[in-house]
Structures are given as C-alpha cells and as structure tokens.
C-alpha cells in the first residue's frame, strides 16, 4: 500500500502554546509495512526521563480517502491536487467536534511529538469518528507511517465512536459535502437511506443518496484487527502484554502465549441488562449476551506499565442492533456491568507496586467530576440534563476508582481541559487528567514526563499555528454561497477569515454557542435577558435598589432606563467601577453573547482560555461577580428567578471554571497525590 493519498506530511517543531512548520518532509510515497519497532529499554529508577503523549478524541476522518468501490469521487481541491471527502461546514458548526480540519491537527501533533523525540503515544478513545472502514484504514496508514519513520509506538483504547456499537452495523451520514455546495448523503447498504425507508422529512438534500460499504460502522472485531499493531494485540517488541482474560503474568511471559490468548474470541464477556454476567451473574439477570472487551496492559519500556482500559459499556436493549450507546454510561456502569475489568484494575495496581513499575492508566471516559466541582450548581441553574452532566461519574464511583489504587489516569470524551482529584475513604488519591481534543477548542494534547522520586510532570501542548488548516476553505465558500441562494440558515462566514487553527476552533466554539448551546442548554428567561443586555447594563442592574424578576426585566427595560432609580444605580455603578480601577463605560464594549462565549471558553479550556479573554474583561467579570453576589444576598427572601440570583449564579460558575486545579503544567507526586503548579 502506498502513502499517496496523503497530501504531504510535515515535520513541525513545537513548544507549548505554539507549533510552526519547518522544511523537512518525509517521503509521502513511503510504503507501509506492519513492522513493530522495539524501543530501547530505560531504567526509570536510575533517573531516566520518559515521555508519553496522550491524544484523545482525534475523531479522525480521512479527508482524502479513496472509496475502494469508487462510490464517491470527492471534491477536487485546488491546493492539494486531491479529491476531498469531507463533511459540510454546517455540520461541523453544530457538532462539539470538527470533522475535517482535525486531519491536519493530527499530523501537526504527531510531527510535534516527533520533533520532541517522543516515542510513546496513547490514543484514549474516539480515535475515529464512528469507525467507518475508509477512515479506520486511513488512520492505520498514518500511525504506521509515523511508526516506521520515527520509531513511535501507539496504544489505542476505544471510545463510544469506535465502535458505536459492539458489532458492525449499517450507517452513514447525510451531510458529506457534495458538488455545487450541496450536502451529499452517503450511507451503507442495509441502512434506511439505502433501502428506501428513510422518512421524507429527512430527504433534505438535492443530491441522491450514495450507497457504499465504506461508511458502515465497524464493530470491535474489525477495528481491533485493522489497528492490531497499535496496542490491541501483543507485538514482538513489547516487554509485556496482557488482558483481563489472560492466565499468565509478568513472571512467565512469552509472546507466543500472549498471542494465543489475545485472539478476539478469548476477549469476550457476558453482559446482562442488570449487571455483569459470567461468574458475577445474579439470579434474575436477563437479556444476557456475549460482547467484546479490548482492555489490555502493556510494558513498552522497562519499568513503565500503560493500562489501556476499555470503559465502553453497551447495555442490552431491544432494537438498534441490540445495544444502547456507550456515551453516557462510562465508569458509572463499569463497576456494575464490567466487574471483571474493575477487579482486574485492582490486581494490576497491586502487581505494579510489588514489581516496582510506574503505572499510568488511560481510557476514554473521565474518572472524576470535570467541572471544577460545579456539576450540582450547573444542574440547578440549567437543568440536570444539560451540559452533558449524564457523563459525570458519580462521586461514589470516583471514590471506588481511587480505592483501586490507581494514581494517575488520562481521559477524554468531554473535549475539555481539566484536572480532577478523587480520594477513597482509606486515603488513596487518584488524579484524573482530562485531555483536550485536537478537534475542538482549545486544540491540544497532554505530555506526561516520568521523573525520578515518583514524580510525574503533566504539560499541555497547544496547537496554535498548523500548516494547511485552511486548505478546505474553498469548498466551504461554495457551500455558503449555495445556502445563501437557497435562503437557508447561514453559518457565520467570518470563520473563513481565521488566521490560524486555534482561531478557527475559537470561531467553531462561538458558532456552536450560537447555534446549539444557547438554544438547547439555557432556560429561555436567562438566555433572552443575556442576549438583550451588555456589560454596562449588567453593571447598572447590579446596583438597582428595587428587586427585579428575570421574567419582568425585558418588558420593563426601556422604561427602567429612563427612571430616577436607574440614574442612581448608574452613578453608584460608576463609583464602584472607579474604585476597582475600571471605567464603567468600558463595560459596554461587550454584550451577553460575548459573555456566553467566554463562559464556554472557560468551561472547555480552563486556564488555556485566558489567552483569548482580555485581562480587562476578566477584571470586569470579577467585579460583577462580587456585586451580584452582594445584591442577591441583600435581597433576602427573593425567589430563585430574581435577576441578581440568576446572573449572580452565572458569574459564580464562570469564576469557578477559571479557578480549578492546575490544568496547564504541573508536577504530580505519585507517592501522595500532591500537585505543584508549574505554569507560572
């Protein structure tokens, strides 16, 4: 197989908060072979520093994929000279992830890792975007190229997008970008779209549906087979490798035995509607079936154990291929429905301590709360079903995970940058690092450096400038023109003015806030008032003497601003701003929508977002937080719908997102779980 369909790889030299291209390029026609490159062993106890890069949520989509059946030719791209197989910009701007530009982000991240001399790279789930054959094939080619060219070893753990269900099933998308800027439906045979059963309301495209097996969703068996060299199966260069179903240990390890016990049929377990089957099965359990589990433990370098946990839990259900999706299950279902794996984790931790191994776990799902302890406050303000709170592990579950003895876990799934700490009743400490996604704001990966005396350094590498991020803009421009001609809802064309990849993801978040987050997550009174006000009006309202209900505010705002009460509040607001070293009129330079975007910036990226929010505005937010809290406290007896209470809680959340545990660059002492911030 030739490496022809990739339009030129690039070697990037990177530092934290920036990546720039240099001229050296590997041969893009380099042939790929299934070669496992063994790394030199390293005695970690003797002071050797070892680095591992963690890149979750790549959501890889091969934008220059060739359909093996020729079903779709793609769009001719003038910059690459290739044909682009991409999703529409409209689809990207309503999704929490990019589908197309993350292709370039992955290459840039791997080039950055190569420039740093990093040899170990973990992929904690959603390495694909629904496990389609053409995209899994493209991902395998890229990983093998970097393995061959730079001696890298990759270790993948599955996410809810790879696979979407335990076994293959017909699938597809309605929003590939086709000719003349129209969306192109592409589905696999057996799907409703290809069998003529798709409801008429869903047939919105002017282009006929294309049917191809290249876009079906692969199951475990096929994905593990195609990505076999990347952790899912033992390789000759590994010093050790096992699964929860192996019957050997590090003392009697042989590659041949590991290979025999790694076969797909040996790595399945019984799951029932009510809980784990097999030896854990309880009377009355029903709807039981056998499903795969791809968890494994690997020692790629002497002294280091990487624990790749398959935390996908697909509950049996009627219809939809017989299983529910895994996206909202996570570790909340692991102890009840995948007990053999949680028991295995505890045994691995004990063996690692006895053998003197440095153990680092990774999986797709978070092991701790990821909103800086604000999940309950978010639920009260926005509703229990908002902000993907269903994906939050319960505190009791986080405590049980800490009780296993795990000290460090790197997860993904949420596309956010966060550090969380959980403690078991007996005092064990687990640090959960939420690594950002390369396909969302702020695009970054985590770099873990193992140091002497049980110390680990965790650093965040942000992709700022990456080559070719705007290579597909010509197609989006045509799409926008077509939408305008049709009179269809438009996305903000200004995203095509982005000067770099980070700015592009910033625009993505802004459009996502406008089109999805505000309409879906925010209660109407809070949202409507937010969008009607600017910062200066919020400042004045914080000093208004009479209590005001949120539902009354918009109806009375014009009259209110002409009242004596408003003038007195404006005078007080001006004095308070001056006292804080601020100018009251400057608050009018931002509006409620700007506040909402900053809210999501801080929620998603934590301290990484501070580069995109001016210190002046942060100071203004801080003053408003204090003033609204004081007003809400003074209005004793007012109901929860008061302006001061609702907006006060909103600003409190914003401040909490900003002030969590160190999430950019810190040192972790594995012996006691203490964290030292190194970002300053």
C-alpha positions in Angstrom: 0.0 0.0 0.0 1.4 3.4 -1.0 1.2 6.5 1.1 -0.1 8.5 -1.9 -3.4 9.8 -0.8 -2.0 12.0 2.0 -1.1 15.4 0.5 2.4 15.6 2.1 3.3 15.2 5.7 5.1 17.9 7.6 7.5 17.8 10.5 6.6 20.6 12.9 8.7 21.9 15.8 6.5 22.8 18.7 6.6 24.5 22.0 3.7 24.8 24.5 1.2 27.3 23.0 2.6 27.1 19.5 3.6 24.9 16.6 5.3 26.1 13.5 6.3 24.2 10.3 9.8 23.7 9.1 11.0 22.5 5.7 11.9 18.9 6.4 9.4 16.4 4.9 9.3 12.6 4.9 8.7 10.9 1.6 5.0 10.9 1.1 5.2 7.8 -1.0 6.8 5.8 1.7 5.5 2.2 1.6 3.9 1.0 4.8 4.6 -2.4 6.4 3.4 -4.0 9.6 6.7 -3.6 11.4 6.8 -3.2 15.2 9.7 -1.1 16.3 11.1 -2.0 19.7 12.2 0.9 21.9 15.4 0.8 23.9 14.7 -0.1 27.5 15.0 2.6 30.1 15.8 2.1 33.8 13.3 4.6 35.2 14.6 4.0 38.7 18.0 5.3 37.7 16.7 8.7 36.8 15.7 8.2 33.1 13.1 10.6 32.0 10.4 9.1 29.7 7.7 11.0 27.9 4.3 9.8 26.7 1.9 11.9 24.7 -1.9 11.4 25.2 -4.1 12.4 22.3 -7.8 11.6 22.9 -10.8 12.5 20.7 -9.0 12.8 17.4 -12.2 11.9 15.7 -10.1 11.1 12.6 -11.9 11.5 9.3 -9.7 10.8 6.2 -10.4 13.9 4.2 -8.6 12.5 1.2 -9.9 8.9 1.4 -10.4 6.8 -1.7 -13.7 4.9 -1.7 -12.5 1.4 -2.6 -15.7 0.8 -4.6 -15.5 4.1 -6.4 -18.9 5.2 -5.0 -17.8 8.8 -4.3 -15.1 10.7 -6.0 -14.9 13.6 -3.6 -14.4 17.3 -4.5 -11.3 18.4 -6.5 -9.2 20.6 -4.2 -7.0 23.2 -5.9 -4.4 23.4 -3.1 -3.7 19.7 -2.6 -4.5 18.4 -6.1 -6.5 15.7 -4.4 -10.2 15.0 -4.1 -11.7 15.9 -0.7 -14.1 13.6 1.1 -15.4 16.0 3.8 -18.4 16.9 5.9 -20.1 20.2 5.4 -19.2 23.3 7.4 -22.9 23.5 8.5 -22.5 20.1 10.1 -19.2 21.0 11.8 -20.6 24.1 13.4 -23.4 22.2 15.1 -21.2 19.5 16.5 -18.9 19.5 19.5 -16.1 18.3 17.3 -14.7 19.3 13.9 -14.8 16.6 11.3 -12.3 17.8 8.7 -9.6 20.2 9.9 -8.6 17.8 12.7 -7.0 15.7 10.0 -4.3 18.4 9.7 -4.3 18.8 13.5 -3.4 15.2 14.0 -0.5 15.4 11.5 0.8 18.5 13.3 0.6 17.0 16.7 2.4 13.8 15.6 5.1 16.0 13.9 5.4 18.0 17.1 5.9 14.7 19.0 8.5 13.5 16.5 10.4 16.8 16.9 10.4 16.3 20.7 11.7 12.7 20.3 8.6 11.2 21.8 8.3 7.5 21.1 5.1 6.6 23.1 1.7 7.9 22.1 -1.6 6.9 23.7 -4.9 7.4 22.0 -7.6 7.4 24.7 -10.7 6.8 22.6 -12.6 8.4 19.7 -9.6 8.0 17.5 -12.1 7.7 14.7 -15.4 9.3 14.0 -17.8 6.3 14.0 -15.3 3.6 12.8 -16.0 3.7 9.1 -13.8 1.4 7.0 -12.3 4.1 4.9 -11.4 6.3 7.9 -10.0 3.4 10.1 -7.9 2.4 7.0 -6.6 6.0 6.7 -5.8 6.2 10.4 -3.9 2.9 10.4 -1.8 4.2 7.4 -0.9 7.4 9.3 0.0 5.6 12.5 2.1 3.1 10.6 3.9 5.8 8.8 5.0 7.5 12.0 5.9 4.2 13.5 8.2 3.5 10.5 9.6 6.9 10.2 10.2 7.9 13.8 10.1 4.7 15.8 6.8 5.7 17.5 4.6 3.2 19.3 0.9 3.9 19.5 -1.5 2.5 22.1 -5.2 2.9 21.5 -8.2 2.4 23.7 -11.7 2.6 22.3 -14.3 5.3 22.8 -18.0 5.5 22.1 -17.3 6.5 18.5 -15.0 3.5 17.9 -17.1 1.4 17.8 -20.5 2.9 18.0 -21.9 -0.5 18.9 -20.1 -3.7 19.8 -20.7 -5.2 16.3 -20.8 -3.8 12.8 -24.0 -2.2 11.6 -25.2 -0.2 8.6 -24.8 3.5 8.9 -23.8 6.7 7.1 -24.1 10.5 7.1 -26.5 12.9 5.4 -24.0 15.8 5.4 -20.9 15.0 3.4 -20.2 18.0 1.1 -21.0 17.2 -2.5 -21.0 19.1 -5.8 -22.1 22.7 -6.1 -22.1 23.2 -2.3 -24.9 20.8 -1.6 -24.9 18.2 1.2 -24.3 14.7 -0.1 -25.9 11.8 1.8 -23.7 8.7 1.8 -24.9 5.5 3.6 -24.1 1.9 3.6 -26.4 -0.9 2.2 -28.9 -2.1 4.8 -29.4 1.4 6.2 -32.8 3.1 6.0 -31.5 5.6 3.4 -30.3 2.8 1.1 -33.4 0.6 1.5 -35.8 3.4 0.6 -37.2 3.5 4.2 -35.9 7.0 5.1 -38.7 9.3 6.1 -39.4 12.0 3.6 -38.7 14.7 6.1 -35.0 13.6 6.2 -34.5 13.7 2.5 -33.5 17.3 2.5 -30.6 17.1 0.1 -30.9 17.9 -3.6 -28.3 15.1 -4.3 -29.3 11.4 -4.5 -28.1 9.1 -1.8 -24.9 7.2 -2.4 -24.7 3.7 -1.0 -21.3 2.3 -0.1 -20.0 -0.2 2.5 -17.1 2.2 3.1 -19.3 4.2 5.6 -20.8 1.4 7.7 -19.8 1.4 11.4 -17.3 -1.3 12.2 -17.5 -3.3 15.4 -14.8 -4.4 17.8 -13.6 -7.3 15.7 -12.9 -5.3 12.6 -11.4 -2.2 14.3 -9.1 -4.2 16.5 -7.9 -6.2 13.5 -7.1 -3.2 11.4 -5.4 -1.4 14.3 -3.7 -4.6 15.7 -0.2 -3.1 15.9 -1.3 -0.2 18.0 -1.8 -1.9 21.4 -4.8 -4.0 20.7 -2.7 -7.2 20.2 0.7 -8.2 21.5 3.8 -7.2 19.4 7.3 -8.8 19.5 8.8 -5.5 20.8 6.6 -5.3 23.9 8.3 -6.4 27.1 4.9 -7.5 28.5 1.3 -7.5 27.4 -1.9 -9.0 28.9 -5.7 -8.7 29.1 -8.2 -9.2 31.9 -8.7 -12.7 30.4 -5.0 -13.8 30.3 -3.9 -16.6 32.7 -0.2 -15.7 32.7 1.7 -12.9 34.4 5.0 -10.9 34.0 6.9 -13.7 35.6 6.2 -16.3 32.9 5.5 -14.1 29.9 6.0 -15.4 26.4 5.0 -13.6 23.2 3.6 -16.7 21.6 1.4 -17.5 24.6 0.2 -13.9 24.7 -0.7 -14.1 21.0 -2.7 -17.2 21.5 -4.7 -15.7 24.4 -5.2 -12.4 22.7 -7.5 -13.7 19.9 -10.8 -12.0 19.6 -12.9 -15.0 20.8 -10.9 -15.1 24.1 -11.7 -11.5 24.9 -15.4 -11.5 25.4 -17.6 -11.5 28.5 -21.2 -11.8 29.4 -23.2 -8.7 30.0 -26.8 -8.6 31.2 -29.4 -5.9 31.4 -29.0 -5.8 35.2 -25.2 -6.3 35.5 -22.2 -8.4 34.7 -22.8 -12.0 33.8 -20.5 -15.0 34.0 -19.3 -15.7 37.4 -20.8 -12.4 38.7 -24.2 -13.3 37.4 -27.1 -12.9 39.9 -30.5 -14.7 39.9 -33.0 -12.9 37.8 -30.5 -11.4 35.3 -31.9 -11.2 31.8 -31.2 -10.2 28.2 -27.6 -11.6 28.6 -25.2 -11.8 25.7 -21.5 -12.0 24.9 -19.7 -8.8 23.9 -16.0 -8.0 23.3 -13.7 -6.1 25.6 -10.4 -4.7 24.3 -8.7 -3.7 27.6 -5.0 -4.5 27.9 -1.9 -3.8 29.9 1.4 -3.2 28.1 5.0 -2.7 29.1 6.6 -0.9 26.1 9.7 0.2 28.0 11.3 -1.4 31.0 9.6 0.0 34.2 6.6 1.5 32.6 3.1 -0.1 32.5 0.4 1.5 30.4 -3.1 0.4 31.4 -5.5 0.8 28.5 -9.0 0.5 29.9 -11.9 -0.3 27.6 -14.6 1.6 29.5 -17.3 1.2 26.8 -20.4 -0.3 28.4 -23.1 -1.2 25.8 -26.3 -2.1 27.8 -28.5 -4.7 26.1 -31.7 -3.4 24.7 -34.3 -4.2 22.2 -33.6 -2.8 18.7 -30.8 -0.6 17.5 -28.5 -3.7 16.9 -29.4 -4.9 20.4 -27.4 -2.4 22.5 -27.6 1.1 23.8 -24.8 3.5 23.1 -21.9 3.9 25.5 -21.6 7.7 25.5 -23.4 8.3 28.8 -22.5 5.1 30.6 -18.8 5.4 31.3 -17.5 4.5 34.7 -20.9 4.8 36.3 -21.6 1.4 34.7 -18.2 -0.2 34.9 -18.5 -1.5 38.5 -21.9 -3.0 37.9 -21.7 -4.2 34.3 -18.0 -4.8 33.7 -16.9 -6.1 37.1 -14.2 -8.3 35.7 -12.3 -5.3 34.4 -12.6 -3.2 37.6 -11.4 -6.2 39.6 -8.5 -6.6 37.1 -7.5 -3.0 37.6 -7.1 -3.5 41.3 -4.9 -6.6 40.7 -2.8 -4.7 38.2 -2.2 -1.9 40.6 -1.1 -4.3 43.3 1.2 -6.1 41.0 2.7 -2.9 39.7 3.6 -1.8 43.2 5.1 -5.2 44.0 7.2 -5.2 40.8 8.2 -1.5 41.1 6.5 -0.5 37.9 5.3 3.1 37.1 1.7 2.6 36.2 -0.3 5.1 34.1 -3.9 4.4 33.2 -5.8 5.8 30.3 -9.3 5.4 28.8 -11.9 7.4 27.0 -14.1 8.3 29.9 -13.4 10.7 32.9 -12.8 9.1 36.3 -13.8 12.2 38.2 -16.1 15.3 38.1 -14.8 17.6 35.3 -16.5 21.0 36.0 -14.3 22.1 39.0 -16.9 20.8 41.4 -19.7 22.8 39.8 -21.8 20.0 38.4 -24.5 20.4 41.0 -24.6 24.2 40.5 -24.9 23.7 36.8 -27.8 21.3 37.3 -29.6 23.8 39.4 -29.1 26.6 37.0 -29.5 24.9 33.7 -31.2 21.5 34.4 -30.0 18.1 35.3 -29.9 17.0 31.6 -27.8 20.0 30.4 -24.1 20.3 29.8 -23.7 16.6 29.3 -24.0 16.1 33.0 -25.1 12.5 32.3 -21.5 11.8 31.6 -20.3 12.9 35.0 -19.1 9.9 37.1 -20.8 9.8 40.5 -18.7 10.8 43.5 -19.1 7.3 44.9 -17.8 5.9 41.6 -14.8 8.2 41.6 -14.1 7.1 45.2 -14.2 3.4 44.2 -11.8 4.1 41.3 -9.4 5.8 43.7 -9.8 2.8 46.0 -8.3 0.6 43.3 -5.0 2.3 44.0 -4.7 4.0 40.6 -2.8 7.2 41.0 -2.9 8.8 37.5 -5.5 8.5 34.8 -5.7 10.4 31.5 -9.2 10.5 29.9 -11.1 12.3 27.1 -14.7 12.2 25.9 -15.6 15.7 27.2 -13.3 17.7 24.9 -12.3 19.8 27.9 -9.1 20.6 29.7 -9.3 19.8 33.4 -7.6 18.2 36.4 -9.7 16.4 39.0 -8.7 14.8 42.3 -10.6 11.9 44.0 -10.0 10.3 47.3 -11.1 7.0 48.6 -12.3 6.5 52.2 -8.9 4.9 53.1 -7.0 8.0 51.8 -5.9 6.8 48.4 -5.6 9.7 45.9 -6.5 9.5 42.2 -5.6 12.3 39.8 -7.8 12.4 36.7 -6.4 14.5 33.8 -9.0 15.4 31.2 -7.0 15.9 27.9 -8.4 18.3 25.4 -9.4 17.3 21.9 -7.4 18.1 18.7 -10.8 18.6 17.1 -12.2 21.3 19.4 -11.3 24.5 21.3 -8.6 24.7 22.6 -6.8 22.1 20.4 -4.1 20.4 22.5 -2.6 17.2 23.8 -1.1 16.2 27.1 2.5 15.3 27.5 3.4 13.2 30.5 7.1 13.1 31.6 8.1 10.5 34.2 10.7 11.8 36.5 12.8 10.4 39.5 11.4 10.1 43.0 7.9 9.1 41.9 7.2 12.4 40.2 5.3 12.9 37.0 5.1 16.2 35.1 2.0 16.9 33.0 2.3 19.5 30.3 -0.3 20.8 27.8 0.8 21.3 24.3 -1.5 23.6 22.3 -1.7 23.6 18.6 -1.7 27.2 17.6 -0.4 27.6 14.0 -0.6 24.4 12.0 0.1 24.0 8.2 -2.8 23.8 5.8 -5.6 24.4 8.3 -7.4 26.5 5.6 -6.9 24.0 2.7 -10.6 23.2 2.5 -12.0 26.8 2.7 -12.7 26.9 -1.0 -15.3 24.2 -0.5 -16.9 25.9 2.4 -17.2 29.2 0.5 -19.1 27.4 -2.2 -21.3 25.8 0.4 -22.1 29.2 2.0 -23.0 30.7 -1.4 -25.3 27.8 -2.1 -27.0 28.1 1.3 -27.5 31.9 0.6 -29.0 31.2 -2.8 -31.5 28.8 -1.2 -32.4 31.2 1.6 -31.3 28.5 4.1 -30.0 29.4 7.6 -26.4 30.5 7.4 -23.4 29.9 9.5 -21.0 32.8 10.1 -18.8 33.3 7.1 -16.3 35.1 9.2 -14.9 31.7 10.3 -13.1 31.6 6.9 -11.1 34.7 8.0 -9.4 32.7 10.8 -5.6 33.3 10.8 -4.6 30.1 12.4 -6.0 26.8 13.7 -6.6 27.9 17.2 -8.5 30.9 16.0 -10.5 28.6 13.7 -11.5 26.4 16.7 -12.4 29.6 18.6 -14.8 30.5 15.8 -16.1 27.0 15.9 -16.9 27.3 19.6 -18.6 30.7 19.0 -20.9 29.3 16.3 -21.5 26.2 18.5 -22.6 28.5 21.3 -24.9 30.4 19.0 -26.5 27.5 17.1 -26.6 24.8 19.7 -25.5 25.6 23.3 -27.7 28.7 23.9 -30.8 27.2 22.2 -30.5 23.8 23.9 -28.9 24.3 27.3 -30.1 27.7 28.6 -33.5 28.4 30.2 -35.4 30.9 28.0 -35.6 33.7 30.5 -31.9 33.6 31.3 -30.9 33.3 27.6 -33.2 36.0 26.4 -32.1 38.5 29.0 -28.5 37.6 28.5 -28.7 38.3 24.7 -30.5 41.6 25.3 -28.0 43.1 27.7 -24.5 44.5 27.5 -21.9 44.6 30.3 -22.7 48.2 31.3 -26.3 47.4 31.7 -25.5 44.4 33.8 -23.3 46.7 36.0 -26.1 49.2 36.5 -28.6 46.5 37.2 -26.3 45.1 39.9 -26.9 48.4 41.8 -30.6 48.8 41.2 -32.3 49.3 44.5 -35.6 47.5 43.8 -35.6 43.7 43.4 -36.3 42.7 39.8 -37.6 39.4 38.5 -35.9 38.0 35.4 -39.2 37.5 33.6 -40.0 41.2 34.1 -36.7 42.6 33.0 -37.0 42.7 29.2 -40.6 44.1 29.3 -39.6 46.9 31.6 -36.0 47.6 30.5 -36.7 50.6 28.3 -38.9 52.3 30.9 -36.5 51.3 33.6 -33.5 53.0 31.9 -35.4 56.3 31.9 -36.2 56.2 35.6 -34.6 58.0 38.5 -33.9 54.6 40.1 -31.7 53.7 37.0 -29.8 57.1 37.2 -29.0 56.5 40.8 -27.8 52.9 40.1 -25.7 54.2 37.2 -24.0 56.7 39.5 -23.3 54.0 42.1 -22.0 51.6 39.4 -19.6 54.3 38.0 -18.2 54.9 41.5 -17.7 51.2 42.2 -16.0 50.7 38.8 -13.7 53.6 39.5 -12.9 52.2 43.0 -11.9 48.9 41.3 -9.6 50.7 38.8 -12.1 50.3 36.0 -14.1 52.6 33.7 -17.9 51.9 33.8 -18.3 52.9 30.1 -15.9 50.2 29.1 -18.3 47.5 30.2 -20.5 48.4 27.2 -17.8 47.1 24.9 -19.1 43.5 25.3 -22.6 42.0 25.3 -24.3 39.0 26.6 -23.4 36.8 23.7 -19.7 37.7 24.3 -20.2 36.6 27.9 -21.7 33.3 26.8 -18.8 32.5 24.5 -16.3 33.3 27.3 -18.4 31.1 29.6 -17.9 28.2 27.3 -14.2 29.0 26.6 -13.5 28.8 30.3 -15.7 25.7 30.7 -14.0 23.8 27.9 -10.4 25.0 28.2 -9.9 26.2 31.8 -6.7 28.3 32.0 -5.9 27.7 28.4 -8.8 30.0 27.5 -7.2 33.0 29.3 -5.2 33.8 26.1 -8.5 34.6 24.4 -10.1 36.7 27.1 -8.5 40.1 27.9 -7.4 40.8 31.4 -9.6 43.9 31.4 -12.7 41.8 30.7 -11.7 39.3 33.3 -11.4 42.1 35.9 -14.9 43.3 34.8 -16.3 39.8 35.3 -14.7 39.6 38.7 -16.3 42.9 39.8 -19.7 41.8 38.5 -19.4 38.5 40.3 -18.8 40.3 43.6 -21.5 42.9 43.1 -24.2 40.5 42.0 -23.4 38.1 44.9 -23.8 41.1 47.3 -27.1 42.1 45.7 -28.5 38.5 45.8 -27.6 38.3 49.5 -29.2 41.6 50.2 -32.4 40.6 48.6 -33.2 38.1 51.3 -36.4 36.2 50.6 -36.4 36.9 46.9 -37.1 33.8 44.8 -34.6 31.9 42.6 -35.9 33.7 39.5 -34.6 37.1 40.6 -32.1 38.9 38.2 -29.5 39.1 40.9 -29.8 35.4 41.8 -29.8 34.1 38.2 -27.0 36.3 36.9 -25.1 36.0 40.1 -25.0 32.3 39.9 -23.9 32.5 36.2 -20.9 34.7 37.1 -20.1 32.4 40.0 -19.9 29.5 37.6 -17.7 31.5 35.2 -15.2 32.2 38.1 -15.2 28.6 39.2 -14.3 27.4 35.7 -11.4 29.8 35.8 -10.1 28.7 39.2 -9.8 24.9 39.2 -6.8 22.7 40.0 -3.8 23.3 37.8 -4.6 22.2 34.3 -1.8 23.6 32.1 1.5 22.4 33.5 2.0 20.7 36.9 4.1 18.2 38.7 2.4 15.3 40.4 3.9 13.4 43.3 2.7 9.8 42.9 3.5 8.9 46.4 0.9 11.2 48.0 -1.1 12.7 45.1 0.1 16.3 45.7 0.2 18.7 42.7 2.6 21.6 42.2 1.6 24.2 39.6 4.5 24.9 37.1 2.6 27.1 34.7 3.6 30.3 36.4 
